[in-house]
């Protein structure tokens, strides 16, 4: 049970959750799974998506300003996939059901 495609992911500040849409290797192209996982739970697995920051020492000021104006939190897609694979391996009962896409 591995995540094949990460469709969307969003850190929802108002609900303090990681909201994700994804497909497993066993899901078809017309199927999707949606879930909201508490950031506290994400942190328990050793992932700190809220405090991830890039090193901007070698970047020019315009790029850094653009980064902060667009989104102050940059999360790598591979990190989200790794977390989901670990989370659902341990908590298989929490795997959301497949829905039509």
Buried (B, 14 or more C-beta within 10 A) or exposed (E): EEBEEBEEBEBEEEEEBBBBBBBBEEBEEEBBBBBEBEBEBBEEBEBEBBEEEEEEEEEEEEEEEEBEEEEEEEBEEEBBBBBBBEBBEEEEEEBBEBEEE
